[in-house]
Amino acid sequence: MSGAAVSSIQKIPTKYLRQKAQEFLTSRKHANNLVDIIAQWDQQDSGISCILTLETIFLEVLKRGDMYQERTITLTIGEPSAESRYISWLRNCFEEVWAKILASIESCRSGVQLQALSTAIKLMAEEGKAPLEPTGDLEYYFPLHRLKHILMSLLSPEKDNVHLIARFQELANYLDALYFTWKCLPSLTPKRQPHEIYIKNLLELIDKLPLPKDAQGEATKNSELLCGPQQATGGFTWDQTSARRALNKTWACVMHWELTPQLHKQLLVVLLERVMPHLEKPVLLTDFLMDSLDADGPIGLLALQGVFLLVTQHNLEYPNIFTKLYSMFEPEIFHTKYKARLFYLSDLFLSSTHIPEALVAAFAKRLARLTLVAPAEDILIILLFIGNLLLRHPGLKRLIDHPQGGEVHAEDTSSAADPFLMEERDPLQSNALMSSLWEIRALQWHVLPSVATAARFIREPLPSVEYDMAAALERTGGHIFERELKNRVKEIMLTFERPTSMALPKGERLLQYWQLTSSH
Amino acid sequence: MVKVKNKKKNLAESTASKRDQQKKILNPFEVHINKEKQKVLGRKNKADHGLPGTSRAKAINKRKRTLLHEYKVKDKDNAFLDRRIGEKNAALSQEDKIMARFAAERMKAHKKQDIFNLNDDEVLTHRGQTLAEIEKFDDPKSDDDEFSDDENKTGKLDKKFVSEAHFGGGVLSKPDSQMSRRDLIDQLIAESKKRKAEKQKIREQTIDLTEKLDSEWKDLLPLVAASKKTAQDSEEKSKADDYDIAMRELKFEARGNPTDRLKSEEEIAKEEKEKLEALEANRLARMKGFTDDSDGQPKHKSADDLDDGFYMESIEEEPLAYGEDGMLKVEKKKSNESEDHDGSEDNKSSDEDSGVDDEGNALKQQNKHIGEHLSKNESTKIELEDEEKEEQEQRIQKLENRSNEDVEKMAKLMGWDVISITSKLQENDPYDNIPVLKISDDNDNNNDKVKVQSDSTPSRTIKLKEKNLSKIIEEEENDSLNETGSEKESSEEEDNLSDLKESESSSEDDSSNKKNVRFSNSVSEKKSVSDNVDSTQKPKSILKVKNNEDSGSCKLTDETRKLEIKADLMKRKEIMEKARQELPYTYKAPDTFEELQELLEDRLPDYQSVIVERIIKCNHPSLGEGNNEKLANLFAYLLQHLNDCALGETIEDLVKCFQIFDRLCPHLYDLAHMNPLNTKICIQEVIKEKHEEFERNKKRYPGLDTLIFLKLVSLLFPTSDFRHPVVTPCLVFMSQILTRCRVKSRSAISKGLFISTLVLEYTLLSKRFAPSVINFLRGVICMATAKPPVQIIKTIPPFKSTGEFINLLIPEKEQTSLNINPKETRLNINDLLQDELNDEFRVKALLVAVNLLSEFRNQLEELEAVYSIFEPIVKLLKMNTWKRYPTNIKEHIQKIHKDLEELKNKRLEYMVLAKKKPKALRLYEPRIEKVYDGKRHKPMSKEKAEREKLLHKYKREMKGAIREVRKDRAFLAKVQIKQQIKSDAERKRKVLEIFGEASVQQGELNKIKRKKAK
């Protein structure tokens, strides 16, 4: 009952609004309808319908060019004509509506927000096609002031606008919009420390906005334009240098901000994936990355990737990079999201065949140690990784096939028999070459058959082609579970000793440590 | 050296001379040269010349040696072969020959089959009779009295006569006898004749008498028959009809078909044992899993592949060693392989086996055996508390009060029991199950008792034995109770009731009041006694643990557990009895889960067990077509039932749930065996469902409903398999739980420990390594470790190195007065439920974690990387000061810590790849190229060509053979004709001679005639 009542109440104004809009559009007699509709905006929860109505009205008005006004220098300071008065009234209404739309982008209801954003974009596009004023000799008209406002409301310092930015990302398909967005950004980034949420939004936005490497050529022709085609001018041209400059400017500001660890991580991700290739002087990042390197966990890892890029592409010299990488292999990595990245990176780092064997051996040995605490799916990755290392560096064979064999001679009795030093931070001094991969042999006794079989590779001659790690990196524990369930067998084996209670006929352990069938 | 040279020289000379001879003999006229049509360079022709004369002579000579010889001995059968040793050897002297023959004779005697016969082979005789025959002293003429002593019935001469008369004995032995030899013989003849006459006479008399009797009887006969027939005649006839009917029925009744002989109990047990052994071997093979396919037998073996025969098999030679009790250690080792954990138990059981064997034989040995134990457990003796001594002495005093008669009677009564039990024990294989272990423990107890006593007389040991045995019997009954119906058990009851009572009266005063106690009651009382006994024994067993560290803890807990189980069983038995009587006997298999619920709802666990048992019995697959599916459904419903039970929220609910689970386990096992495939599917589904539930909330420990199924899996499926469709997913699941779930509360820690225990149970036999469990235990221990203020101890997620939960398990107050036995710490069902922690739980959880750790340590000991695995934990344990813990716990943990530290000293060997067997060169079939030989061959298939070749060869051989045969015949014919000619000539000569003689005679006759005429 109540639901029906609510809908009926809502329905009437929607219908009513639509009717009013229709009337407004058909004749100027009903011009005051517009005021009524705008007045509706704040009155009730019919926000979306109101926005929609106004959108249709102004789209139509813009299309008709009803708001177009020649910028003529009126010599007579007399009464403006009725026509011009109507136009200016209409334009005032339009501005009012814009203000309201921008306000509702920052409103609290996400539905309204999204609708407002799309309306704003549509209106902006229409305005671009049919400018309110003569564009003059501008090569390509784009309603920049509108875009700027939209961006400002997106990058609000109060609210996390991830979903809106995701929506805004659709705009990035239009080259002109993208270009002008980039152009706007430097003016929107403050030099001094902004609010955290603002940074987050900005980073999100930068992450979402692509910057084509060289869009000048074919991209200009192929892609659509938001406000085009415009008859008057020659059309839109992508200016790569200015776009890059805008990005560099923006980033120069961003780099000075102080960051929380969370943002630091996000920033590094954006930097590495989006910004880095477009920076003019990436070497300037060195200090920032070096500072980041000292942080633990994912930040350090991401920084390491940045440093690696600098080293490989920009001739940075950083000898400690392997030590740094070495120190990243800690048991905790298995529980971070960046595990796959780390393995990918270290695979890349260690792909060179010119690094000393002792170093690679230390990596192999350390990884092997980690398998003793790692979850099954990671053990599989590490095993492949170690296998690849052994393949690339034939000298490492001594880890699984010692040339002399025999017993290990411990230097002093106090330390463990294994000469490898897990605590040593310098991989070159960890004595890895004096050790053997006993850990992998231990893994042959792992409870999971898949791991145990994978660990068997050390018993057989290594293959000629490296193992492919890509598939293994994506695997999770759930995969292993499912695969084991699917495992088909011919015969289902059962125990052959009949239990008389819940205790196993032999080897019962649970009841040895648990009192289950009585309460005390 | 010189010799060799000479020899060579000789050889060379001889060949040279031979060649010379050949050359000398070669007479150009004897050489036949085969002409060669074309001379081919380099070809050596064997047959370029022949020597027809010599070869013919050779052939003839050969025939002379063979064929002629045969011809000569034709139709002559006998041939004399002199096989006397050394007869043909002229080198041997006569004495040597005799010696050699004697030696051969002795050898032959020793080669006889009965080499184990210690008696001499030579049969000693006396007067032609073997001594054995003489010693029989049997009198051959016992049945027939008509012959006198002097003469046996065979008509031979008697002994006396022979000794006197034969071989002139009469003359020599009795030189002074008056009678001459002739007289003697005459006398003898006369006597024998006389005797025969007498005999004849008696026989005639008997015949006469019998005839007379017969005739008289015939006269009497009609009288007797008439008197009998009158009344009974008709009756008998009708009766006979019944009888006939019955008889015919019996006659035509289907007779029992001959079947296989019923197997004796021993045989059944033996078969059972063999079956189990085979299954065990199978299980071990599956456990090894991958090792099989990698270094198994080579897949293909070529027929002429020599290399593959060179496959090295590692033969594990076990050193022959004896244990302290003189038993072969081989058995122990075997059991170690399978049951690594309680090797010492096995050891014990095996020596108990021997002990019990002895029981059956003689009590003396029994004493000796106990004596052994005494010496073995001397250290224990000293440690016994005074109170306990008193207590035990009192008990013994009571035992002594009993009269000796009583004891003997008991011994008799128990006699058969002893035997039956010994036989059972003998049947048991090294992997004994509980009953035997129990026995061993009981024996231990007894031994201790005896030891405390100042002087142990045999009678007392008997008493103790009896008590002991009665216990065993109880246990057996319990077993049978669980397994089979009550009928079987009742019979046993009757058998043992008396002695049970008696033994009871010996140990318990108050029991004399109730003479007619019901069996079950008495048993439970008995149980309490044994419990009592055990509680006094506890300190002792701890000391024992010190002797054999590794298995100590499990043994101890086994003991107590067993006793608890026993007590529990007793109680249960009563309830079960009641349940059996109260419940209806037949049940329909439930078609829906609701039906099952109706049946089981609000029932006691034992009742439920009985109901399920009866459902299974009533719907056994052998009884009906659709029963298999019904039982498959039942299995699924039971799982659901368990699941529902485990969802209970109060402790009582959960205790009941575990009780139900406990009772249902055997039935679930039976159901699983009826339909393994269905079981697998059901359990897999359940696990999958639980896993999905877990995936939805990965950070929270799953409920008891999940844990209980994980336990069920270990009961139904062999967890040691390398890969198993049910067990492996469960292991994955458990690892996931341990690596992901947050450990924040008491219940989380408990559940984690529960799962750790389960993983231990799963991997016990296969000794596999599960990192997640070690990590979890590390986290738990870390939580219990007081950290130094600045240092952050690294932990592995899900444990955090910082935050509010890092000190969760550090006791808040000093707990030094807490009384917990570190080896028997058991967590409670309560711990799985509650979230708030208390200090007792903190200590207990740590203890359980450490105990588990020690078990894992033993399990992984053989891995090279074992120290690396436990290193972080060792460091944690080192860090802790254990100030807040009681001293015994502190010591216990420090001992385990020391054990772990010791792993560091494990010697490592560098890894070396197994040497690959060098790959054999591939062997190809010889490639035969055709050579042009100028002959044309018909194109034909290989087989046909082969056949042709064979035929050709056959023909040639045939020809050759025929030729030879012809030659033989010609040779023989020649010989024959020669003989013929020779004999003809002889005859001619003889004829001529005769003619000559005759003509001479004629001439003489003529001469005479002529003279006459003249």
Chai-1 contact restraints between the chains, C-beta under 6 A:
chainA,res_idxA,chainB,res_idxB,connection_type,confidence,min_distance_angstrom,max_distance_angstrom,comment,restraint_id
A,P331,B,I796,contact,1.0,0.0,6.0,A-B,restraint_1
A,H335,B,P797,contact,1.0,0.0,6.0,A-B,restraint_2
A,L372,B,P771,contact,1.0,0.0,6.0,A-B,restraint_3
A,L372,B,S868,contact,1.0,0.0,6.0,A-B,restraint_4
A,L372,B,I869,contact,1.0,0.0,6.0,A-B,restraint_5
A,V373,B,P771,contact,1.0,0.0,6.0,A-B,restraint_6
A,V373,B,N775,contact,1.0,0.0,6.0,A-B,restraint_7
A,V373,B,I796,contact,1.0,0.0,6.0,A-B,restraint_8
A,P375,B,T739,contact,1.0,0.0,6.0,A-B,restraint_9
A,I400,B,M911,contact,1.0,0.0,6.0,A-B,restraint_10
A,D401,B,V912,contact,1.0,0.0,6.0,A-B,restraint_11
A,D401,B,L913,contact,1.0,0.0,6.0,A-B,restraint_12
A,H402,B,Y910,contact,1.0,0.0,6.0,A-B,restraint_13
A,H402,B,V912,contact,1.0,0.0,6.0,A-B,restraint_14
A,G405,B,Y910,contact,1.0,0.0,6.0,A-B,restraint_15
A,G405,B,V912,contact,1.0,0.0,6.0,A-B,restraint_16
A,E407,B,R907,contact,1.0,0.0,6.0,A-B,restraint_17
A,E407,B,E909,contact,1.0,0.0,6.0,A-B,restraint_18
A,V408,B,L908,contact,1.0,0.0,6.0,A-B,restraint_19
A,A416,B,Y867,contact,1.0,0.0,6.0,A-B,restraint_20
A,A416,B,K904,contact,1.0,0.0,6.0,A-B,restraint_21
A,A417,B,K906,contact,1.0,0.0,6.0,A-B,restraint_22
A,A417,B,L908,contact,1.0,0.0,6.0,A-B,restraint_23
A,S436,B,Y910,contact,1.0,0.0,6.0,A-B,restraint_24
A,S436,B,M911,contact,1.0,0.0,6.0,A-B,restraint_25
A,W438,B,E864,contact,1.0,0.0,6.0,A-B,restraint_26
A,W438,B,A865,contact,1.0,0.0,6.0,A-B,restraint_27
A,E439,B,A865,contact,1.0,0.0,6.0,A-B,restraint_28
A,R441,B,E864,contact,1.0,0.0,6.0,A-B,restraint_29
A,A442,B,F769,contact,1.0,0.0,6.0,A-B,restraint_30
A,A442,B,L863,contact,1.0,0.0,6.0,A-B,restraint_31
A,A442,B,A865,contact,1.0,0.0,6.0,A-B,restraint_32
A,W445,B,R768,contact,1.0,0.0,6.0,A-B,restraint_33
A,W445,B,F769,contact,1.0,0.0,6.0,A-B,restraint_34
A,H446,B,F769,contact,1.0,0.0,6.0,A-B,restraint_35
A,V447,B,L731,contact,1.0,0.0,6.0,A-B,restraint_36
A,V447,B,T763,contact,1.0,0.0,6.0,A-B,restraint_37
A,V447,B,R768,contact,1.0,0.0,6.0,A-B,restraint_38
A,V447,B,A770,contact,1.0,0.0,6.0,A-B,restraint_39
A,P449,B,F722,contact,1.0,0.0,6.0,A-B,restraint_40
A,P449,B,R723,contact,1.0,0.0,6.0,A-B,restraint_41
A,T453,B,F290,contact,1.0,0.0,6.0,A-B,restraint_42
A,G477,B,Q736,contact,1.0,0.0,6.0,A-B,restraint_43
A,I480,B,V732,contact,1.0,0.0,6.0,A-B,restraint_44
A,F481,B,P729,contact,1.0,0.0,6.0,A-B,restraint_45
A,F481,B,V732,contact,1.0,0.0,6.0,A-B,restraint_46
A,E484,B,T728,contact,1.0,0.0,6.0,A-B,restraint_47
A,E484,B,P729,contact,1.0,0.0,6.0,A-B,restraint_48
A,E484,B,V732,contact,1.0,0.0,6.0,A-B,restraint_49
A,L485,B,Q684,contact,1.0,0.0,6.0,A-B,restraint_50
A,L485,B,P729,contact,1.0,0.0,6.0,A-B,restraint_51
A,N487,B,P725,contact,1.0,0.0,6.0,A-B,restraint_52
A,V489,B,P725,contact,1.0,0.0,6.0,A-B,restraint_53
A,I492,B,P676,contact,1.0,0.0,6.0,A-B,restraint_54
A,I492,B,L677,contact,1.0,0.0,6.0,A-B,restraint_55
A,I492,B,K680,contact,1.0,0.0,6.0,A-B,restraint_56
A,M493,B,P718,contact,1.0,0.0,6.0,A-B,restraint_57
A,L494,B,A672,contact,1.0,0.0,6.0,A-B,restraint_58
A,L494,B,P676,contact,1.0,0.0,6.0,A-B,restraint_59
A,T495,B,P718,contact,1.0,0.0,6.0,A-B,restraint_60
A,F496,B,L279,contact,1.0,0.0,6.0,A-B,restraint_61
A,R498,B,Y669,contact,1.0,0.0,6.0,A-B,restraint_62
A,P499,B,C665,contact,1.0,0.0,6.0,A-B,restraint_63
A,P499,B,P666,contact,1.0,0.0,6.0,A-B,restraint_64
A,P499,B,Y669,contact,1.0,0.0,6.0,A-B,restraint_65
A,P499,B,L715,contact,1.0,0.0,6.0,A-B,restraint_66
A,T500,B,N482,contact,1.0,0.0,6.0,A-B,restraint_67
A,T500,B,P666,contact,1.0,0.0,6.0,A-B,restraint_68
A,S501,B,D662,contact,1.0,0.0,6.0,A-B,restraint_69
A,S501,B,C665,contact,1.0,0.0,6.0,A-B,restraint_70
A,M502,B,F661,contact,1.0,0.0,6.0,A-B,restraint_71
A,M502,B,D662,contact,1.0,0.0,6.0,A-B,restraint_72
A,M502,B,C665,contact,1.0,0.0,6.0,A-B,restraint_73
A,P505,B,N433,contact,1.0,0.0,6.0,A-B,restraint_74
A,G507,B,L764,contact,1.0,0.0,6.0,A-B,restraint_75
A,R509,B,T757,contact,1.0,0.0,6.0,A-B,restraint_76
A,R509,B,L760,contact,1.0,0.0,6.0,A-B,restraint_77
A,R509,B,E761,contact,1.0,0.0,6.0,A-B,restraint_78
A,L510,B,T757,contact,1.0,0.0,6.0,A-B,restraint_79
A,L510,B,E761,contact,1.0,0.0,6.0,A-B,restraint_80
A,Q512,B,T557,contact,1.0,0.0,6.0,A-B,restraint_81
A,Y513,B,T757,contact,1.0,0.0,6.0,A-B,restraint_82
A,Y513,B,R826,contact,1.0,0.0,6.0,A-B,restraint_83
A,Y513,B,V848,contact,1.0,0.0,6.0,A-B,restraint_84
A,W514,B,R826,contact,1.0,0.0,6.0,A-B,restraint_85
A,W514,B,L827,contact,1.0,0.0,6.0,A-B,restraint_86
A,Q515,B,R826,contact,1.0,0.0,6.0,A-B,restraint_87
A,Q515,B,N828,contact,1.0,0.0,6.0,A-B,restraint_88
A,L516,B,F658,contact,1.0,0.0,6.0,A-B,restraint_89
A,L516,B,I829,contact,1.0,0.0,6.0,A-B,restraint_90
A,T517,B,F658,contact,1.0,0.0,6.0,A-B,restraint_91
A,T517,B,Q659,contact,1.0,0.0,6.0,A-B,restraint_92
A,T517,B,D662,contact,1.0,0.0,6.0,A-B,restraint_93
A,S519,B,I651,contact,1.0,0.0,6.0,A-B,restraint_94
A,S519,B,V655,contact,1.0,0.0,6.0,A-B,restraint_95
